[in-house]
Amino acid sequence: MKKMFKGLLVATALFISGAAIADAQLGKDYTLLQPAQPTSTKKIEVLEFFFYGCSHCYHLHTPLSAWEKTMPKDVELIFVPTMFRDSMEPMARTLYALENIGQRPLAHEALYKAWNVDNIDLSDEAKITDFVAKQGVDRAKFKAAYNSFAMQSMVTRAKQMVRSYKIEGTPTLIVDGKYVISGKQPDDTVAALKEVIALARKAHPASAPAENKAKKAKH
C-alpha cells in the first residue's frame, strides 16, 4: 500500500512538472533571443535588466524578491543595471558597489522607494552616498567600491550586455541566455519565470536541484 501511495505521489509530481513545462508557451510567456548568449554560471541563470528609477521595475521588485527568497537551488538570479543614457550610470555604480561590499540587501528596496515613492534626488555620488549610509551601509567601503578601478569595467560590461541581449525596456528577464520575459504585470512575470525555468531545466539536466539528484540516485 505504501509503495502504491508513493508511486501515486511520484506520478502526480511528474504530471504537475510536465504541466508547468507545457504552460511555458513561446510568444505568450516568453520570446527567444537570437542569437542566444553564453551564461556565466553552471546553474540556470536568470538576469534581471532593471533601473531603480523604473516604475515597472519597482512594482516587480516585491514579487520577485519574494520568489528570490525561495528560488530553487539550481537557479542563480543576477541583477544587471540598465543604462540607456549617461545619467543612469550612477545607479549602476551604486548596485555594483553595494554588491561588492555585500550590502545590497540593506539598500536595494530603499533605493527603489526613494526613486518611485519619495522622489529623492539621487543624481550624483554625494547624494547617493549620504542616502545609502542612512540605510546602514558602510560609507567608507561604499565610496571605495563606487570609485574602484574595477568599477569602470563592470559598467562597460553592463552596457555591452544591454546591446548583446537587445534590451529595449525594463524590467526584462533573460533565462539561460535565450528565454526573454518582458511586458507583463508583476505577478504574471514571476509566474512566467517559474514556467520558463522549468522549460530551461528540461534542457539543462545537470543543473537539477541536489534533492532531486538524491532521489534519482536511490532508484
Residue pairs with C-beta under 8 A, 6 or more apart in sequence:
17 198
20 194
20 195
20 198
21 195
21 198
21 199
21 202
23 29
23 195
24 30
24 192
24 195
24 196
24 198
24 199
26 32
29 181
29 192
29 195
29 196
30 175
30 179
30 180
30 181
30 192
30 196
31 179
31 180
32 178
32 179
32 180
33 165
33 166
33 174
33 177
33 178
33 179
33 180
36 177
36 178
37 164
37 165
37 174
37 177
37 178
38 177
39 45
39 176
39 177
40 78
41 76
41 78
42 206
42 207
43 74
43 75
43 76
43 207
44 72
44 74
44 75
44 76
44 175
44 176
44 197
44 200
44 201
44 204
44 207
45 75
45 76
45 78
45 174
45 175
45 176
45 177
46 75
46 76
46 77
46 78
46 173
46 174
46 175
46 193
46 197
47 78
47 79
47 80
47 161
47 165
47 173
47 174
47 175
48 64
48 77
48 78
48 79
48 80
48 171
48 172
48 173
49 80
49 82
49 161
49 162
49 165
49 167
49 170
49 171
49 172
49 173
49 174
50 57
50 60
50 79
50 80
50 81
50 82
50 170
50 171
51 57
51 81
51 82
51 83
51 88
51 91
51 170
52 58
52 91
52 94
52 95
52 111
52 112
52 114
52 115
52 122
53 88
53 91
53 115
53 116
54 82
54 170
54 171
55 116
56 170
56 171
57 112
57 170
57 171
58 112
58 113
58 115
58 116
59 186
60 171
60 186
60 189
60 190
61 108
61 109
61 112
62 186
63 186
63 187
63 189
63 190
64 186
64 189
64 190
65 109
67 190
67 193
67 194
68 77
71 77
72 197
72 209
73 209
73 210
73 211
74 201
74 207
74 208
74 209
75 197
79 95
79 99
80 158
80 161
80 162
81 88
81 91
81 92
81 95
81 96
81 158
82 88
82 92
82 158
82 162
82 167
82 170
83 89
83 92
83 155
83 158
83 159
83 162
84 162
87 123
89 155
90 122
90 123
90 124
90 125
90 128
91 111
91 122
91 128
92 155
92 158
93 125
93 146
93 151
93 155
94 107
94 111
94 122
94 128
94 132
94 146
95 104
96 145
96 151
96 154
96 155
97 142
97 145
97 146
97 148
97 151
98 104
98 106
98 107
98 108
98 132
98 137
98 142
98 145
100 145
100 148
101 137
101 138
101 141
101 142
101 145
103 132
103 136
103 137
103 138
103 141
103 142
106 132
106 135
106 136
106 137
107 131
107 132
107 135
107 136
107 137
110 131
110 132
110 135
111 122
111 131
111 132
114 120
114 122
114 131
115 122
120 127
120 131
121 127
122 128
122 131
125 143
125 146
125 147
128 146
129 139
129 142
129 143
129 146
132 139
132 142
133 139
133 142
145 151
161 167
165 172
165 174
165 180
169 182
169 183
171 182
171 189
172 180
172 181
172 182
173 180
173 181
173 182
173 189
173 193
174 180
174 181
175 181
175 193
175 196
175 197
175 200
176 200
176 204
179 196
179 199
179 200
181 189
181 192
181 193
181 196
184 192
201 207
201 208
